[in-house]
């Protein structure tokens, strides 16, 4: 049973009364009412800050469409064309035509968020730049154009700036034998919380000594009507081949991509293939976790060709993948030695989520966003119950009673953690089970692993 302080609870079921006359006598029959339905989707650049669920919803399965609707509205708002200033704001958020008429590659709201390396890749003695300042150049990619995305991550959890000997995960190789690349970015509330106040050096949480003194950390939470709290995005991209790939089916940008073999950055056209968004709400202190994919990643929705599957049953996959590449930190394999990773979706998209995807994809019109789908939403069903592992907490009950408990994975961001067996060392095959191990840093592995 869902027990949220603000918006979840039990309600009386609606009763349909059917009266029929049999032999001059009224027989009354009752039938259970259909569960309440989420509101109709809208195109809006205003980020949702609450999940509104009617009292008639009494189970997590009944609640799923409401959380999935929240995820989709969040995805639309974050993918809305960005205003020129200030950073992180939508352009004309109440005009759907702003979204529908935007050209592919238009700068979007989340694209203006600050990348994680702004906080963690400078010398510990140097203050990270202010939120509104231009992004600082990265030493490995100083030739990048102003405002251009810079990719130095070859897995969701590892950057070539950080890796020494042991990686959190393994890289992913697409059907063109190119490595997928990844990024992490923070909205203003989360970035400023970690950066801290200029006047108080003890608030600078990108430094280990300050982070340890503040644990358990509690980041700011979103609340209606307009208080935007901490929000983090993680995105996966692949290099597009103009002769083999249909760029019109991907949200694309031209980015500076670091090549560990040449140890140089080069401009590459890349397409978005995976997207996590995690937002902390006042009513859901363990965050709401949403994950999306491009529809051609793996078999299941479209006839192909696929970015990370050859369209056959060979090689045979175990746990959702085959031909996992080695990780040779800090360098990767030369292209001549690479083999594409064969990927399938190990954990099926829930039926209600798949149905809702079609509704939202139709809403996208002819935009590139019609080619993206929600894979899972995960949330705490009892957010008042939280205890860190260090204090004796146990997943899932002390992680807000997460739902779904397990099996919440993205095929191109948790490729090698899709099965319970493979994910055992990471704490489980779901967002909340893995990140619960970083609960003392408010579920942030980035903060816990990368602080100086």
TIDRENMI-684353 format. One record per residue (C-alpha): residue number from 1; x, y, z; chain; residue in three letters. Coordinates in pm, 1 decimal, padded with zeros to 6 digits. Layout:
<recs>
n,X,Y,Z,chain,res
NUM,X,Y,Z,A,ALA
...
</recs>
This chain:
<recs>
n,X,Y,Z,chain,res
1,00000.0,00000.0,00000.0,A,UNK
2,00122.7,00342.7,-00087.0,A,UNK
3,00156.1,00576.8,00207.8,A,UNK
4,00276.6,00920.4,00106.5,A,UNK
5,00228.0,01207.8,00345.1,A,UNK
6,00079.8,01436.7,00081.0,A,UNK
7,-00092.7,01266.1,-00203.8,A,UNK
8,-00128.2,00890.4,-00169.1,A,UNK
9,-00376.5,00698.7,00034.4,A,UNK
10,-00671.0,00469.2,00033.0,A,UNK
11,-01003.4,00579.6,-00101.5,A,UNK
12,-01342.5,00419.8,-00135.1,A,UNK
13,-01390.7,00236.8,-00465.8,A,UNK
14,-01653.3,00373.4,-00699.0,A,UNK
15,-01953.5,00141.3,-00736.0,A,UNK
16,-02148.3,00088.7,-01056.3,A,UNK
17,-02506.0,-00017.5,-00991.0,A,UNK
18,-02677.5,-00212.0,-01261.4,A,UNK
19,-03051.8,-00260.5,-01217.7,A,UNK
20,-03244.0,-00519.5,-01412.1,A,UNK
21,-03603.4,-00634.6,-01373.7,A,UNK
22,-03652.2,-01009.1,-01343.5,A,UNK
23,-04005.0,-01147.9,-01283.5,A,UNK
24,-04119.6,-00812.4,-01152.7,A,UNK
25,-03833.9,-00789.3,-00900.8,A,UNK
26,-03535.2,-00551.1,-00903.6,A,UNK
27,-03198.3,-00731.8,-00893.8,A,UNK
28,-02904.3,-00504.8,-00810.3,A,UNK
29,-02555.9,-00607.8,-00922.2,A,UNK
30,-02229.7,-00429.3,-00852.5,A,UNK
31,-01914.3,-00415.6,-01059.2,A,UNK
32,-01578.3,-00269.0,-00962.0,A,UNK
33,-01504.9,00066.9,-01117.9,A,UNK
34,-01206.0,00118.2,-01339.4,A,UNK
35,-00914.2,00276.7,-01152.5,A,UNK
36,-00873.5,00653.3,-01194.0,A,UNK
37,-00682.0,00760.2,-01502.4,A,UNK
38,-00401.4,01018.5,-01514.7,A,UNK
39,-00474.8,01354.8,-01675.0,A,UNK
40,-00445.6,01396.8,-02049.0,A,UNK
41,-00089.6,01471.4,-02164.3,A,UNK
42,00003.3,01825.9,-02255.6,A,UNK
43,00294.7,01993.5,-02427.3,A,UNK
44,00443.8,02223.7,-02166.8,A,UNK
45,00789.3,02353.7,-02090.0,A,UNK
46,00701.3,02389.6,-01721.9,A,UNK
47,00877.8,02124.5,-01515.4,A,UNK
48,00635.1,01920.9,-01299.2,A,UNK
49,00718.5,01947.9,-00928.0,A,UNK
50,00453.9,01718.8,-00776.4,A,UNK
51,00278.8,01392.1,-00855.3,A,UNK
52,-00095.4,01429.7,-00806.8,A,UNK
53,-00266.4,01099.3,-00742.5,A,UNK
54,-00637.8,01070.2,-00654.8,A,UNK
55,-00743.4,00893.7,-00339.5,A,UNK
56,-00900.1,00607.3,-00535.0,A,UNK
57,-00553.7,00472.3,-00619.1,A,UNK
58,-00457.9,00209.5,-00364.6,A,UNK
59,-00177.6,-00002.5,-00516.0,A,UNK
60,00158.0,00072.5,-00679.4,A,UNK
61,00036.2,-00081.1,-01006.3,A,UNK
62,-00259.9,00156.5,-01009.8,A,UNK
63,-00022.8,00444.0,-00932.8,A,UNK
64,00223.3,00357.4,-01211.5,A,UNK
65,00044.4,00553.4,-01489.5,A,UNK
66,00050.4,00867.3,-01272.8,A,UNK
67,00423.1,00837.3,-01209.7,A,UNK
68,00483.6,00751.8,-01576.1,A,UNK
69,00285.9,01061.2,-01675.5,A,UNK
70,00505.5,01265.1,-01441.4,A,UNK
71,00813.3,01115.5,-01610.5,A,UNK
72,00687.6,01204.0,-01957.9,A,UNK
73,00590.9,01560.2,-01860.5,A,UNK
74,00935.2,01595.1,-01704.6,A,UNK
75,01100.2,01466.0,-02022.6,A,UNK
76,00905.5,01713.0,-02237.0,A,UNK
77,00990.9,02007.4,-02011.5,A,UNK
78,01359.9,01917.6,-02003.9,A,UNK
79,01367.5,01864.2,-02382.1,A,UNK
80,01197.3,02198.8,-02442.8,A,UNK
81,01396.1,02457.8,-02641.5,A,UNK
82,01604.3,02659.7,-02398.3,A,UNK
83,01585.3,03033.8,-02355.9,A,UNK
84,01904.2,03223.8,-02438.1,A,UNK
85,01923.2,03320.0,-02071.8,A,UNK
86,01922.3,03251.9,-01790.0,A,UNK
87,02074.5,02905.7,-01800.4,A,UNK
88,01831.1,02619.7,-01741.4,A,UNK
89,01507.7,02796.0,-01840.5,A,UNK
90,01262.7,02712.3,-02122.4,A,UNK
91,01179.3,02942.2,-02411.3,A,UNK
92,00805.6,03028.6,-02417.7,A,UNK
93,00708.8,02725.4,-02206.0,A,UNK
94,00333.7,02776.9,-02255.0,A,UNK
95,00342.6,02776.2,-02634.7,A,UNK
96,00336.7,02419.0,-02776.7,A,UNK
97,00450.2,02547.1,-03115.9,A,UNK
98,00785.6,02640.2,-02962.1,A,UNK
99,00840.0,02269.1,-02901.5,A,UNK
100,00670.3,02134.6,-03214.3,A,UNK
101,00855.3,02365.0,-03454.6,A,UNK
102,01202.7,02333.6,-03303.0,A,UNK
103,01465.3,02200.0,-03542.2,A,UNK
104,01662.1,01890.8,-03450.5,A,UNK
105,01971.7,01994.3,-03256.9,A,UNK
106,01807.1,02298.7,-03098.8,A,UNK
107,01957.3,02363.7,-02756.3,A,UNK
108,01724.3,02214.1,-02494.6,A,UNK
109,01678.1,02302.5,-02128.2,A,UNK
110,01876.7,02012.4,-01985.0,A,UNK
111,02150.0,02077.6,-02239.8,A,UNK
112,02224.0,02403.9,-02058.7,A,UNK
113,02270.0,02236.6,-01720.4,A,UNK
114,02618.8,02233.6,-01572.3,A,UNK
115,02825.9,01919.8,-01644.9,A,UNK
116,02961.1,01726.7,-01348.2,A,UNK
117,03323.8,01794.1,-01443.6,A,UNK
118,03265.8,02159.9,-01358.6,A,UNK
119,03254.8,02054.9,-00992.7,A,UNK
120,03497.6,01766.5,-00980.2,A,UNK
121,03768.2,01803.0,-01246.6,A,UNK
122,03934.6,02124.7,-01134.5,A,UNK
123,04215.6,02126.0,-00877.3,A,UNK
124,04074.2,02104.4,-00525.0,A,UNK
125,04213.1,02449.8,-00451.5,A,UNK
126,04012.0,02609.0,-00733.9,A,UNK
127,03648.1,02711.1,-00690.0,A,UNK
128,03406.0,02575.3,-00953.3,A,UNK
129,03255.2,02840.2,-01176.5,A,UNK
130,02934.5,03020.0,-01088.3,A,UNK
131,02609.5,02873.3,-01227.7,A,UNK
132,02567.6,03150.2,-01485.7,A,UNK
133,02933.3,03153.7,-01592.6,A,UNK
134,03044.0,02986.4,-01915.0,A,UNK
135,03151.0,02625.3,-01874.7,A,UNK
136,03516.4,02588.2,-01787.8,A,UNK
137,03736.4,02423.2,-02055.0,A,UNK
138,03837.7,02063.4,-01991.1,A,UNK
139,04210.3,02000.3,-02010.2,A,UNK
140,04169.6,01711.2,-02252.1,A,UNK
141,03938.2,01907.4,-02484.5,A,UNK
142,04060.0,02265.9,-02478.7,A,UNK
143,03993.4,02289.9,-02851.0,A,UNK
144,03615.7,02252.5,-02797.1,A,UNK
145,03398.2,02536.9,-02922.0,A,UNK
146,03228.7,02762.8,-02662.4,A,UNK
147,02906.6,02598.9,-02543.4,A,UNK
148,02987.9,02269.8,-02717.6,A,UNK
149,02923.1,01943.3,-02533.8,A,UNK
150,03238.2,01762.6,-02427.4,A,UNK
151,03240.9,01385.8,-02383.9,A,UNK
152,03507.4,01224.5,-02166.8,A,UNK
153,03294.6,00938.9,-02027.5,A,UNK
154,03296.7,00592.2,-02180.4,A,UNK
155,03050.0,00442.6,-01933.2,A,UNK
156,02774.9,00588.1,-01720.0,A,UNK
157,02996.1,00582.6,-01413.2,A,UNK
158,03347.8,00646.0,-01541.4,A,UNK
159,03533.2,00936.3,-01698.2,A,UNK
160,03882.0,00919.3,-01845.1,A,UNK
161,03952.6,01215.7,-01617.4,A,UNK
162,03886.9,01001.0,-01310.9,A,UNK
163,03972.7,00639.8,-01392.6,A,UNK
164,04299.8,00505.0,-01263.4,A,UNK
165,04282.0,00128.7,-01228.8,A,UNK
166,03926.9,00010.4,-01158.4,A,UNK
167,03615.4,00108.5,-01347.1,A,UNK
168,03258.4,00112.5,-01218.6,A,UNK
169,03132.1,-00045.0,-01540.2,A,UNK
170,03237.2,-00146.3,-01890.9,A,UNK
171,03208.3,00052.4,-02212.8,A,UNK
172,02944.5,-00015.9,-02479.4,A,UNK
173,03024.3,-00061.2,-02850.1,A,UNK
174,02755.3,-00005.7,-03114.3,A,UNK
175,02704.8,-00185.1,-03445.6,A,UNK
176,02942.4,00059.5,-03617.5,A,UNK
177,03216.9,-00034.7,-03368.5,A,UNK
178,03207.6,00306.2,-03203.5,A,UNK
179,03205.5,00349.5,-02828.0,A,UNK
180,02897.0,00502.8,-02671.8,A,UNK
181,02972.2,00816.8,-02470.2,A,UNK
182,02800.8,00952.0,-02160.1,A,UNK
183,02745.9,01270.0,-01963.1,A,UNK
184,02614.3,01380.0,-01623.0,A,UNK
185,02469.1,01725.5,-01557.7,A,UNK
186,02303.1,01909.8,-01269.0,A,UNK
187,02029.4,02170.0,-01254.5,A,UNK
188,02087.1,02494.9,-01067.4,A,UNK
189,01957.3,02375.1,-00730.4,A,UNK
190,02179.4,02066.8,-00722.0,A,UNK
191,02483.7,02237.3,-00870.6,A,UNK
192,02469.4,02526.1,-00624.1,A,UNK
193,02407.9,02290.8,-00332.2,A,UNK
194,02725.4,02095.4,-00410.0,A,UNK
195,02927.3,02404.3,-00501.9,A,UNK
196,02827.2,02575.7,-00177.2,A,UNK
197,02832.7,02939.9,-00079.1,A,UNK
198,03135.4,03158.2,-00149.7,A,UNK
199,03113.2,03291.9,00205.0,A,UNK
200,03115.0,02949.2,00375.8,A,UNK
201,03398.5,02714.1,00281.3,A,UNK
202,03249.6,02434.7,00493.3,A,UNK
203,02955.9,02418.4,00248.0,A,UNK
204,03177.3,02320.8,-00046.7,A,UNK
205,03065.1,01958.5,-00082.7,A,UNK
206,03288.9,01883.9,-00381.0,A,UNK
207,03560.0,01849.6,-00113.1,A,UNK
208,03568.3,01517.3,00072.5,A,UNK
209,03640.1,01673.8,00410.2,A,UNK
210,03324.0,01884.3,00392.2,A,UNK
211,03111.4,01605.6,00248.1,A,UNK
212,03210.1,01368.7,00528.2,A,UNK
213,03121.0,01630.7,00788.8,A,UNK
214,02772.6,01682.1,00638.1,A,UNK
215,02668.8,01316.9,00592.6,A,UNK
216,02394.5,01215.1,00563.2,A,UNK
217,02346.6,01482.1,00299.1,A,UNK
218,01998.5,01613.5,00219.7,A,UNK
219,01967.7,01805.4,-00105.4,A,UNK
220,01689.1,02060.3,-00165.0,A,UNK
221,01354.1,01917.6,-00280.4,A,UNK
222,01108.2,02045.6,-00539.8,A,UNK
223,00767.3,02169.5,-00428.1,A,UNK
224,00474.1,02346.1,-00592.9,A,UNK
225,00409.3,02595.4,-00724.4,A,UNK
226,00757.2,02698.4,-00843.2,A,UNK
227,01030.2,02576.1,-00607.7,A,UNK
228,01259.3,02361.5,-00823.2,A,UNK
229,01480.3,02136.6,-00612.9,A,UNK
230,01770.5,01907.2,-00701.4,A,UNK
231,01757.1,01737.4,-01041.4,A,UNK
232,02025.4,01538.0,-01220.3,A,UNK
233,02037.7,01400.8,-01573.9,A,UNK
234,02254.0,01127.9,-01721.0,A,UNK
235,02261.6,01082.4,-02096.9,A,UNK
236,02406.2,00824.5,-02336.2,A,UNK
237,02502.9,00910.9,-02692.4,A,UNK
238,02643.9,00732.4,-02996.5,A,UNK
239,02853.6,00863.3,-03283.7,A,UNK
240,02638.9,00873.6,-03598.2,A,UNK
241,02765.9,00747.4,-03932.5,A,UNK
242,02620.0,00964.0,-04211.8,A,UNK
243,02617.0,00664.2,-04448.9,A,UNK
244,02457.6,00411.9,-04211.7,A,UNK
245,02245.3,00599.6,-03957.3,A,UNK
246,01925.6,00801.5,-03995.4,A,UNK
247,02012.1,01112.4,-03796.2,A,UNK
248,01649.4,01227.9,-03823.4,A,UNK
249,01552.6,00956.1,-03571.1,A,UNK
250,01790.8,01087.6,-03302.7,A,UNK
251,01820.1,01412.7,-03112.4,A,UNK
252,02162.3,01519.8,-03242.0,A,UNK
253,02437.4,01761.7,-03148.1,A,UNK
254,02792.0,01816.3,-03266.2,A,UNK
255,03020.3,01752.5,-02970.4,A,UNK
256,03388.1,01733.3,-02883.0,A,UNK
257,03455.9,01363.5,-02820.5,A,UNK
258,03774.7,01252.8,-02649.5,A,UNK
259,03955.3,00961.7,-02813.1,A,UNK
260,04167.8,00775.7,-02556.6,A,UNK
261,04377.2,00627.2,-02839.1,A,UNK
262,04486.7,00956.7,-02991.5,A,UNK
263,04441.0,01140.7,-02659.5,A,UNK
264,04273.7,01421.0,-02853.0,A,UNK
265,03923.4,01560.4,-02889.9,A,UNK
266,03755.9,01574.4,-03229.7,A,UNK
267,03414.8,01708.3,-03336.9,A,UNK
268,03159.5,01432.6,-03388.2,A,UNK
269,02787.8,01429.0,-03464.4,A,UNK
270,02627.5,01226.2,-03188.2,A,UNK
271,02272.1,01102.5,-03132.2,A,UNK
272,02096.8,01064.2,-02797.7,A,UNK
273,02024.9,00697.9,-02714.5,A,UNK
274,01961.8,00690.6,-02337.5,A,UNK
275,01841.9,00935.2,-02075.0,A,UNK
276,01802.8,00922.1,-01696.7,A,UNK
277,01635.3,01201.8,-01502.1,A,UNK
278,01621.8,01197.7,-01122.6,A,UNK
279,01430.6,01465.5,-00932.8,A,UNK
280,01392.4,01503.6,-00556.8,A,UNK
281,01039.3,01603.7,-00452.6,A,UNK
282,00916.4,01724.4,-00115.7,A,UNK
283,00681.5,01425.7,-00098.3,A,UNK
284,00941.8,01180.1,-00229.6,A,UNK
285,01267.0,01237.7,-00046.5,A,UNK
286,01420.8,00924.5,-00203.1,A,UNK
287,01372.8,01090.2,-00544.9,A,UNK
288,01171.4,00985.3,-00850.0,A,UNK
289,01378.9,00791.6,-01102.8,A,UNK
290,01283.8,00798.4,-01472.2,A,UNK
291,01466.9,00642.4,-01765.3,A,UNK
292,01415.1,00678.0,-02141.8,A,UNK
293,01565.6,00526.0,-02456.9,A,UNK
294,01570.7,00585.1,-02829.2,A,UNK
295,01332.5,00330.9,-02985.2,A,UNK
296,01592.2,00173.9,-03220.5,A,UNK
297,01840.0,00075.1,-02950.9,A,UNK
298,01738.6,-00292.1,-02930.2,A,UNK
299,01459.8,-00516.8,-03066.1,A,UNK
300,01113.8,-00481.4,-02918.9,A,UNK
301,00940.3,-00180.2,-03073.8,A,UNK
302,01073.3,-00115.0,-03424.8,A,UNK
303,01181.2,-00354.5,-03703.8,A,UNK
304,01537.6,-00222.0,-03701.5,A,UNK
305,01813.8,-00170.7,-03789.3,A,UNK
306,01925.0,-00138.2,-03428.0,A,UNK
307,02206.2,00059.9,-03274.3,A,UNK
308,02316.0,-00212.7,-03031.6,A,UNK
309,02184.9,-00537.5,-03182.8,A,UNK
310,02255.4,-00703.6,-03517.1,A,UNK
311,01894.5,-00813.0,-03565.4,A,UNK
312,01964.2,-01184.3,-03518.5,A,UNK
313,01974.1,-01425.9,-03225.7,A,UNK
314,02351.1,-01464.2,-03264.2,A,UNK
315,02560.6,-01426.1,-03062.0,A,UNK
316,02347.9,-01567.0,-02781.9,A,UNK
317,02301.4,-01323.4,-02494.9,A,UNK
318,02319.8,-01399.9,-02124.5,A,UNK
319,02180.4,-01145.2,-01882.7,A,UNK
320,02089.9,-00913.9,-02170.7,A,UNK
321,02424.2,-00890.1,-02353.5,A,UNK
322,02703.9,-01071.8,-02534.2,A,UNK
323,03059.7,-00975.8,-02632.9,A,UNK
324,03120.1,-00735.8,-02348.0,A,UNK
325,03446.7,-00555.3,-02423.0,A,UNK
326,03739.4,-00542.7,-02182.8,A,UNK
327,03812.3,-00224.5,-01996.7,A,UNK
328,04170.6,-00113.0,-02036.4,A,UNK
329,04182.4,00201.7,-01827.5,A,UNK
330,04255.3,00468.8,-01920.4,A,UNK
331,04279.6,00357.1,-02286.3,A,UNK
332,04026.0,00164.2,-02492.5,A,UNK
333,04057.8,-00082.2,-02777.9,A,UNK
334,04160.2,00034.2,-03124.6,A,UNK
335,03864.6,00016.7,-03362.5,A,UNK
336,04021.1,-00273.0,-03554.8,A,UNK
337,04002.5,-00486.8,-03239.2,A,UNK
338,03649.0,-00396.6,-03132.1,A,UNK
339,03340.9,-00618.6,-03153.3,A,UNK
340,02988.9,-00474.3,-03135.1,A,UNK
341,02810.4,-00560.4,-02812.3,A,UNK
342,02492.9,-00760.3,-02871.6,A,UNK
343,02225.2,-00612.9,-02643.8,A,UNK
344,01865.9,-00712.1,-02571.9,A,UNK
345,01617.2,-00577.7,-02320.8,A,UNK
346,01634.3,-00817.5,-02026.9,A,UNK
347,01357.3,-00645.2,-01824.9,A,UNK
348,01041.7,-00582.7,-02026.2,A,UNK
349,00877.2,-00240.9,-02036.6,A,UNK
350,00551.7,-00265.3,-01832.6,A,UNK
351,00239.8,-00294.6,-02048.4,A,UNK
352,00078.6,00020.1,-01907.8,A,UNK
353,00400.8,00213.8,-01969.4,A,UNK
354,00419.6,00091.1,-02329.7,A,UNK
355,00058.2,00198.1,-02386.7,A,UNK
356,00123.2,00543.1,-02241.8,A,UNK
357,00432.8,00576.1,-02460.5,A,UNK
358,00214.6,00558.2,-02772.1,A,UNK
359,-00005.2,00838.7,-02642.1,A,UNK
360,00287.7,01067.2,-02575.2,A,UNK
361,00471.2,00976.7,-02895.3,A,UNK
362,00161.6,01079.2,-03092.0,A,UNK
363,00163.3,01408.7,-02902.3,A,UNK
364,00517.9,01479.5,-03025.7,A,UNK
365,00398.8,01529.3,-03381.7,A,UNK
366,00683.0,01526.4,-03632.3,A,UNK
367,00952.3,01618.4,-03380.5,A,UNK
368,01250.6,01393.5,-03318.4,A,UNK
369,01113.8,01320.4,-02970.3,A,UNK
370,00854.4,01081.7,-03118.9,A,UNK
371,01141.6,00831.6,-03141.2,A,UNK
372,01194.7,00809.9,-02765.3,A,UNK
373,01019.8,00592.8,-02511.0,A,UNK
374,00987.0,00572.8,-02135.1,A,UNK
375,01131.6,00244.8,-02010.4,A,UNK
376,01065.1,00264.9,-01636.1,A,UNK
377,00974.0,00495.4,-01351.1,A,UNK
378,01078.7,00399.4,-00997.0,A,UNK
379,00966.8,00575.0,-00681.3,A,UNK
380,00940.8,00533.7,-00301.6,A,UNK
381,00595.8,00413.2,-00195.7,A,UNK
382,00661.4,00490.2,00172.3,A,UNK
383,00897.7,00789.2,00161.4,A,UNK
384,00884.7,00844.1,00537.5,A,UNK
385,01084.6,00522.7,00586.2,A,UNK
386,01449.8,00603.0,00521.6,A,UNK
387,01760.6,00479.9,00697.5,A,UNK
388,02108.9,00468.5,00549.6,A,UNK
389,02291.6,00139.3,00516.4,A,UNK
390,02554.8,00275.0,00755.3,A,UNK
391,02279.9,00312.3,01016.6,A,UNK
392,02156.8,-00043.5,00959.0,A,UNK
393,01909.1,00023.9,00679.4,A,UNK
394,01794.4,-00253.2,00445.2,A,UNK
395,01674.6,-00222.1,00084.9,A,UNK
396,01394.5,-00181.8,-00020.1,A,UNK
397,01202.8,-00102.6,00300.0,A,UNK
398,01450.5,00156.8,00429.0,A,UNK
399,01482.6,00313.0,00085.7,A,UNK
400,01124.0,00435.8,00102.5,A,UNK
401,00986.3,00092.8,00002.4,A,UNK
402,01093.4,00129.9,-00360.3,A,UNK
403,00862.6,00022.1,-00643.4,A,UNK
404,00936.5,-00165.1,-00858.3,A,UNK
405,01185.1,-00326.6,-00622.7,A,UNK
406,01415.2,-00457.5,-00897.0,A,UNK
407,01440.2,-00487.3,-01274.5,A,UNK
408,01449.5,-00111.4,-01342.6,A,UNK
409,01724.8,-00085.8,-01602.9,A,UNK
410,01812.3,00098.3,-01921.5,A,UNK
411,01957.3,-00126.8,-02194.4,A,UNK
412,02229.9,00122.8,-02292.4,A,UNK
413,02307.4,00269.1,-01949.8,A,UNK
414,02289.0,-00043.8,-01732.7,A,UNK
415,02371.0,-00288.6,-02012.1,A,UNK
416,02579.6,-00515.4,-01790.6,A,UNK
417,02361.6,-00483.4,-01479.3,A,UNK
418,02028.4,-00591.2,-01628.0,A,UNK
419,02013.2,-00928.1,-01454.1,A,UNK
420,02009.7,-00984.1,-01075.9,A,UNK
421,02322.0,-01199.8,-01106.3,A,UNK
422,02529.8,-00936.6,-01285.7,A,UNK
423,02398.4,-00656.1,-01063.9,A,UNK
424,02467.4,-00831.1,-00733.1,A,UNK
425,02793.2,-00644.9,-00681.2,A,UNK
426,02626.7,-00311.5,-00757.4,A,UNK
427,02351.1,-00361.2,-00502.5,A,UNK
428,02074.2,-00477.0,-00737.9,A,UNK
429,01937.3,-00424.4,-01085.8,A,UNK
430,01741.8,-00105.7,-01029.8,A,UNK
431,01821.1,00262.9,-00988.5,A,UNK
432,01712.3,00286.2,-00625.9,A,UNK
433,01878.4,-00036.9,-00515.5,A,UNK
434,02214.4,00067.3,-00661.4,A,UNK
435,02199.3,00427.6,-00543.4,A,UNK
436,02077.9,00331.4,-00197.2,A,UNK
437,02439.2,00233.5,-00132.6,A,UNK
438,02520.7,00601.6,-00173.8,A,UNK
439,02237.0,00699.8,00059.0,A,UNK
440,02467.2,00896.6,00289.8,A,UNK
441,02530.8,01130.2,-00007.8,A,UNK
442,02155.7,01154.5,-00081.5,A,UNK
443,02174.4,00873.9,-00340.7,A,UNK
444,02446.8,01050.5,-00540.9,A,UNK
445,02727.8,00820.1,-00652.2,A,UNK
446,02873.7,01112.5,-00846.1,A,UNK
447,02912.6,01314.2,-00530.2,A,UNK
448,03035.0,01020.6,-00324.9,A,UNK
449,03290.9,00893.8,-00578.1,A,UNK
450,03416.9,01217.1,-00731.6,A,UNK
451,03456.9,01462.3,-00443.7,A,UNK
452,03820.3,01573.2,-00407.1,A,UNK
</recs>
